[in-house]
Amino acid sequence: MRMIEILLTVIAMLLALTLAGVSFIAYRKSHLRAALYLLIAFLLFAIKKVIEALSISRGIEKDIGLLINSLEVLVLLLLILALWRR
């Protein structure tokens, strides 16, 4: 993995964890379900980035492609649920 890819992956993970922290604080204060969905979505996104980084460094991309794609879909669904106005 090139240095730029590593740097971008680390930045994405840090941003996802920061947004998860902000969502956690928002959920504790408001107990809104949308904040909980955002918290879970950002944590899943951070986990996805870790899995991607490990798979690229070990060269096992084909073996975990389904897992990564499933996490992406789940993150997007949670973001939609968080933004959905009822």
Secondary structure, 3 states (H helix, E strand, C coil): CCHHHHHHHHHHHHHHHHHHHHHHHHHHHHCCHHHHHHHHHHHHHHHHHHHHHHHHHHCCCCCCHHHHHHHHHHHHHHHHHHHCCC
